[in-house]
Amino acid sequence: MKEFKDKVIWITGASSGIGEALALALAKKEARLILSARRAGELQRVGKLTGLPELDLMILPFDLNDTSNASAWAAQIINKFGRIDMLINNGGYSQRSAVLETSEEIDRSLMEVNYFAQINLTKVVLPYMKRQQSGKIIVISSIAGKFGFFLRSSYSAAKHALHGFFETLRLETESLGIKVLIVCPGKIKTNVSLNAVTAKGTSKNEMDPSHQDAMSAEECAIRIIRAIVQDKEEVLVGGKELLLVTIRRFFPKLFSKLVRKQSPY
Ligand SMILES: NC(=O)c1ccc[n+]([C@@H]2O[C@H](COP(=O)([O-])OP(=O)(O)OC[C@H]3O[C@@H](n4cnc5c(N)ncnc54)[C@H](OP(=O)(O)O)[C@@H]3O)[C@@H](O)[C@H]2O)c1
């Protein structure tokens, strides 16, 4: 697959899980990578695992809670690589707290990291993609972006918001050669449930039982890459939990019963 050879790809949330798996898979396809997340040490670890030479790799750590320097980050990438072919908006974190127990601060941070940061990063790469007359924006939503679910109110709201923004962006930029893929993972075996925020504002620190036997991050990355190659507009990735999305579409009353029977974990 030569689709990715020498392509400059900026991946957020590259220090673990789906982002790490994407970085390793895309490096094998000879892409040039910019790896972002908060933990610089973990990004260095992933960078080493890619086996990419310094020329083809940039470690760009930052916190998605504050993307006010996003233009400078994009400029840094352009200085080194001269272009940006793909932005994979993957970094984010989940929630395991009931509406009644969740503070406004937690709600706002979930929206900041999972929505506003994604659109800010996208907006700073778009002018370069417009100039190139090509580019791909990939955004990792969730099945929680398709329906609300227990203990995930603001996380689900942020993921829903991504659909509104990125579906609009697709319509507005396709004539410029810019494509948009929205990925909706179901349950993927990563640290996402351990890192989910609780009502106390701390991480849950325990993997949800439903994630223990879920699809691997590596398999998820393969499916995302396939969807990129096929120029899909949206793709669902995961196991039997994805059925709920189809059931909601065609049998809303049945969905309404089934969703109430699901465990939040
Ligand atoms: N796994 C699933 O079942 C599942 C399902 C649906 C959607 N998703 C979505 O998939 C994406 C990747 O999650 P994952 O499953 O791979 O979980 P993960 O292993 O917890 O990875 C999350 C990544 O996001 C980064 N991140 C989190 N908060 C950040 C912040 N404030 N600033 C910068 N980077 C931040 C983390 O890096 P640092 O900690 O180093 O910052 C890490 O690299 C997320 O958007 C998640 O919502 C996952």
Ligand as a Chemical Component Dictionary entry (heavy atoms), coordinates in Angstrom:
data_LIG
# 
_chem_comp.id                   LIG 
_chem_comp.type                 NON-POLYMER 
_chem_comp.pdbx_formal_charge   0 
_chem_comp.three_letter_code    LIG 
# 
loop_
_chem_comp_atom.comp_id 
_chem_comp_atom.atom_id 
_chem_comp_atom.alt_atom_id 
_chem_comp_atom.type_symbol 
_chem_comp_atom.charge 
_chem_comp_atom.model_Cartn_x 
_chem_comp_atom.model_Cartn_y 
_chem_comp_atom.model_Cartn_z 
_chem_comp_atom.pdbx_ordinal 
LIG N1  N1  N 0  -11.028 2.523  23.373 1  
LIG C1  C1  C 0  -12.312 2.650  23.131 2  
LIG O1  O1  O 0  -13.124 1.746  23.444 3  
LIG C2  C2  C 0  -12.829 3.884  22.450 4  
LIG C3  C3  C 0  -14.153 3.890  22.041 5  
LIG C4  C4  C 0  -14.647 5.011  21.412 6  
LIG C5  C5  C 0  -13.831 6.100  21.170 7  
LIG N2  N2  N 1  -12.548 6.075  21.589 8  
LIG C6  C6  C 0  -11.735 7.267  21.336 9  
LIG O2  O2  O 0  -10.476 6.882  20.836 10 
LIG C7  C7  C 0  -9.528  7.918  21.114 11 
LIG C8  C8  C 0  -8.251  7.282  21.642 12 
LIG O3  O3  O 0  -8.512  6.659  22.886 13 
LIG P1  P1  P 0  -7.869  5.272  23.324 14 
LIG O4  O4  O 0  -8.948  4.298  23.367 15 
LIG O5  O5  O -1 -6.653  4.987  22.528 16 
LIG O6  O6  O 0  -7.507  5.601  24.853 17 
LIG P2  P2  P 0  -6.116  5.870  25.593 18 
LIG O7  O7  O 0  -5.246  4.680  25.503 19 
LIG O8  O8  O 0  -6.502  6.382  26.929 20 
LIG O9  O9  O 0  -5.446  7.014  24.745 21 
LIG C9  C9  C 0  -5.856  8.355  24.822 22 
LIG C10 C10 C 0  -4.784  9.235  24.207 23 
LIG O10 O10 O 0  -5.217  10.601 24.280 24 
LIG C11 C11 C 0  -4.206  11.372 24.921 25 
LIG N3  N3  N 0  -4.813  12.417 25.730 26 
LIG C12 C12 C 0  -5.763  12.290 26.691 27 
LIG N4  N4  N 0  -6.023  13.462 27.265 28 
LIG C13 C13 C 0  -5.197  14.372 26.667 29 
LIG C14 C14 C 0  -4.965  15.758 26.837 30 
LIG N5  N5  N 0  -5.613  16.492 27.761 31 
LIG N6  N6  N 0  -4.040  16.353 26.054 32 
LIG C15 C15 C 0  -3.360  15.648 25.128 33 
LIG N7  N7  N 0  -3.533  14.339 24.902 34 
LIG C16 C16 C 0  -4.438  13.715 25.675 35 
LIG C17 C17 C 0  -3.448  10.378 25.803 36 
LIG O11 O11 O 0  -2.096  10.786 25.985 37 
LIG P3  P3  P 0  -1.487  11.499 27.270 38 
LIG O12 O12 O 0  -2.096  10.856 28.489 39 
LIG O13 O13 O 0  -0.021  11.227 27.135 40 
LIG O14 O14 O 0  -1.820  12.928 27.126 41 
LIG C18 C18 C 0  -3.461  9.127  24.932 42 
LIG O15 O15 O 0  -2.409  9.172  23.999 43 
LIG C19 C19 C 0  -10.223 8.862  22.087 44 
LIG O16 O16 O 0  -10.686 9.999  21.388 45 
LIG C20 C20 C 0  -11.401 8.062  22.592 46 
LIG O17 O17 O 0  -12.486 8.875  22.979 47 
LIG C21 C21 C 0  -12.033 4.988  22.220 48 
# 
loop_
_chem_comp_bond.comp_id 
_chem_comp_bond.atom_id_1 
_chem_comp_bond.atom_id_2 
_chem_comp_bond.value_order 
_chem_comp_bond.pdbx_ordinal 
LIG N1  C1  SING 1  
LIG C1  O1  DOUB 2  
LIG C1  C2  SING 3  
LIG C2  C3  SING 4  
LIG C2  C21 DOUB 5  
LIG C3  C4  DOUB 6  
LIG C4  C5  SING 7  
LIG C5  N2  DOUB 8  
LIG N2  C6  SING 9  
LIG N2  C21 SING 10 
LIG C6  O2  SING 11 
LIG C6  C20 SING 12 
LIG O2  C7  SING 13 
LIG C7  C8  SING 14 
LIG C7  C19 SING 15 
LIG C8  O3  SING 16 
LIG O3  P1  SING 17 
LIG P1  O4  DOUB 18 
LIG P1  O5  SING 19 
LIG P1  O6  SING 20 
LIG O6  P2  SING 21 
LIG P2  O7  DOUB 22 
LIG P2  O8  SING 23 
LIG P2  O9  SING 24 
LIG O9  C9  SING 25 
LIG C9  C10 SING 26 
LIG C10 O10 SING 27 
LIG C10 C18 SING 28 
LIG O10 C11 SING 29 
LIG C11 N3  SING 30 
LIG C11 C17 SING 31 
LIG N3  C12 SING 32 
LIG N3  C16 SING 33 
LIG C12 N4  DOUB 34 
LIG N4  C13 SING 35 
LIG C13 C14 SING 36 
LIG C13 C16 DOUB 37 
LIG C14 N5  SING 38 
LIG C14 N6  DOUB 39 
LIG N6  C15 SING 40 
LIG C15 N7  DOUB 41 
LIG N7  C16 SING 42 
LIG C17 O11 SING 43 
LIG C17 C18 SING 44 
LIG O11 P3  SING 45 
LIG P3  O12 DOUB 46 
LIG P3  O13 SING 47 
LIG P3  O14 SING 48 
LIG C18 O15 SING 49 
LIG C19 O16 SING 50 
LIG C19 C20 SING 51 
LIG C20 O17 SING 52 
# 
